[in-house]
Amino acid sequence: MIVITLLEWCRENTVSRRPAPTAVSAVRKLIVKERHPNMLYTMENGFLEVTVNTLGGELWEIRTKDTPPVPCLWNGTPEIWPRRAPVCVPWCGALEDGGVQEGDNRFLGGNHGFVRDLEHTLVERSDQRLHFRLDWPGDDSRWPWAFSFETVHVLDGNRLVTTCTAFNRSDRAMPAQMGFHPGFRCPLDPARPLEDYAVRFQQPEAPDGTDLFPLLPELFDQGSLCLQNLRSAWVRLEERHTGRYLQVDLMGAPYLLLWSQPGIPGFLCIEPWTGYPGPGHDLSARPGAVLLAPGAQCSQSLPITICL
């Protein structure tokens, strides 16, 4: 059975209970506000052209090879939402009071982890594959565990698969959650009204018992929607009168979040998460968190199929 809840806890902690400004949070705000690309790499095939930013290893552009090309990702307009398709690692959502606890030590952090705000290194490149790596040494202010994080983007026809893997390089168990946060253009066709778009589920598990969830301007006035216990293997952002769609395969992720700004001002985020926010400062106790032993790893993939 599907369970739909507003992210009350997450909204409370990100809006009403933001941590007091610190040097760390000030740096994070500067990075997020500017979001200038560091280095962009592009790959393409006969169907798609994909650009990736070394900042966060983040998907930067997905365009069809039609004439004219159809852009699929949100463009990161700073005054609306400055990101495009970040990853949420090593945690998803907000942290209570903006911090993580390990023993007697407290580490400050913002929403969705910090991997998305760091420079990643391109380690392998081919016509249809881009492989990035981040090595985090651990520190005394943000995250004490040393780890590596690899992101591989692969094109396969009209399908793009992003696979992220976290490796624990520290000498003790490391908690982790992983989530994807891609923002898709909505409407895909600027000439079409928002009401022509909907989220379609593989199974009939929308709130009204059908497989179609209409997108209305007021849908996100109170924040994100979290869907749990889905039976669907995929969800689609669908253009209802043409049948064109962008499909996101869930790959067994236990949580799916739908989010946009109030009014849905040009984008919709479809976000498969392995974990979920929760109270307390122990990340390992959050829903869906894994505890990686030294030398262990965890992976999650995000397949996107584009039929436009």
C-alpha positions, 0 to 999 in steps of 0.5 A, a space after each residue: 500500500 502506498 503511504 503519502 506524507 508531507 515532509 513535516 519533520 523535514 520542513 520544520 527543520 529546514 524552514 522553522 529551525 535552521 541552524 544558526 549561521 556558522 563558518 561552515 554553513 556560510 561557505 555552503 550557502 556561497 557555493 549553492 548560491 553561485 553554482 558556477 560550473 567548474 568543468 563540463 564534460 559532454 558525451 552523446 550518441 544518436 539519441 541524447 547529448 549529456 553534459 556533466 559538471 565536475 562540481 558534484 559530478 552533477 548532471 548538467 544538461 540532457 538534450 535530445 538529438 531532435 531538431 531542434 533539441 529538447 532540453 530535459 533538465 531544469 536549467 538551474 535558475 538561481 532565483 528559483 532553484 540553483 541546482 539541476 540534478 544533485 546527489 544526496 550523500 551521505 544523508 538525505 534531507 535535513 539534519 535535526 539542529 543541523 548536525 550529526 553526532 558520533 560519540 561526544 563529537 558534533 559535526 555540522 551539515 546542511 540538507 542532503 549532505 555535502 558531496 554535491 558541493 565538492 569538486 569531483 575528478 574525471 577518471 575515465 571518459 569515452 564516447 558514452 561513459 563518464 566516470 568521476 571520483 571524489 576522495 574525502 579524507 575525513 575532518 573534524 568539522 563536517 564528516 569524520 569518516 574517510 570515504 571515496 565516492 564514484 559516479 558513473 554516467 552511461 548512455 544506452 540508446 535513449 536511456 541514461 544510467 547514473 550509478 553512484 558508489 560510496 566506499 568506506 575508507 575509514 577504520 570504523 563503520 560509517 553510516 550512509 544514505 543515498 538519494 538522487 535529486 534530478 529536476 526535470 523541466 516541467 512543462 517540457 514544452 513551454 507552450 503547453 500548460 502545467 495541467 497537461 502534465 502528470 506523474 504516471 506510476 507503473 501500478 495504480 497507486 496514485 492517491 485516487 487509486 489510479 496510476 495518474 497523479 495530476 500536477 497542479 500549481 498548489 501541489 507543493 505549497 506545503 513542501 515535498 511529497 514522500 511516497 513509500 511502499 511503492 509497487 511500481 518499478 518506474 514513474 514518469 513525468 508524462 505529457 498527457 495529450 501526446 504521451 511523451 514522457 521522461 521515465 525514472 526507474 526506482 531500482 528498489 529505492 524505498 522512498 520516492 519524493 516529488 518536489 518543486 517550488 510552490 506553483 511548479 515554476 518550470 521544474 519537477 524533481 523526481 527523487 528516489 532515496 534509500 533513506 529518509 530524515 528522522 529525529 536525533 543526531 545519530 545518522 545510523 538510526 535514520 530510516 533506511 540508513 546503512 552502516 558500512 563496515 571498513 572497506 565496505 561499499 554501497 551503490 544505487 543507480 538512477 536510470 532515466 529513459 527519454 521518449 520525447 
